Amino acid sequence: MSYPTEDAAFYSWWNSRKIIVDGAVIRITAAQIKTLNASPVVLLQAPGAGLAWHFDHVTYQYKFGTAAFGNVGNADLRIYYEGTPTTYSPINSLGFLDQIIDMVAANTIILPTLASPRGQSICENQRVMLQKNAGPEYSLGDGELYVTMSVSLHRFS
């Protein structure tokens, strides 16, 4: 793997503390989908002091039930570390949760640039959350969402 020169030392340090974890698959029920704006869903629990989740790929699989979701609007489903507004791997709900067939979408996680300093607390011992980022709650639908994440656990010194 090659990295920009200014980040090479950081990536070398970061990768030396990586603990490989298999992909996580999280099932989101229709009831949870309908309240994603007000009640974000925990995808990964806080890993503990000195540890941080690193996720680099996510697949969203929508399993249509008998009714598509309404109030989809132009809102995104967003993944984020609890306690920070930074969004990772958003997908637009429009054309996804409002469909009457099974759907799939995949994204590579774009982490904030590491060339500029970041507080370690942005990710250390933080839960990873899923939320609808705007607008009214979804309505009507009865399908399920499966979120599959490629994750690893990193240990800070």
Summary of the structure (lengths in Angstrom):
residues: 157
radius of gyration: 16.7
end to end distance: 22.9
largest distance: 52.1
contacts: 448
relative contact order: 0.35
helix: 12%
strand: 39%
